[in-house]
């Protein structure tokens, strides 16, 4: 607590997506497609959150404009994905 290792303790937060992808590759064919998609989306969102923690707490300054721009693109991507899913369900 409070030692030299504390300064990099947030970095392993962003490595769990690699493990999630390996697990999905190993057992993914046995899982229902919706569950695989959910687990992959959860891993990606978790990874994005970890990157935000690293960016905010381990840097001297935060570029809020870049963060807002990235969030806007992420929201646009999510909206387009949801829109395409709704279109697929309707047809």
PyMOL commands that set and color helices and strands:
alter all, ss='L'
color gray80, all
select helices_A, chain A and resi 4-8+11-30+33-57+64-90
alter helices_A, ss='H'
color red, helices_A
deselect
rebuild
show_as cartoon
